[in-house]
């Protein structure tokens, strides 16, 4: 049975940034690239994908967005909140139904 790795925005940014060359980034890329051989499935929470795309758009890194979509993370975990928690209701001015 395959184990699952949920990729957060920090590691996602590291594995998709071709110019980052620190030891930490190199180790992260090596770790990421060995996951399939070790029978791990990489999944990306929808909110993480959104955070990374939003920041790349904000700074005008269109090539990086294309590179993000070329990354071998094809499994996405959809957001299930739909704004239906107490915080979201208070921000949106909705009462609990």
Secondary structure as UniProt FT lines:
FT   STRAND          3..7
FT   HELIX           9..16
FT   TURN            18..19
FT   HELIX           23..34
FT   HELIX           36..38
FT   STRAND          40..45
FT   HELIX           46..58
FT   TURN            59..60
FT   HELIX           62..70
FT   STRAND          75..77
FT   TURN            82..83
FT   HELIX           86..92
//
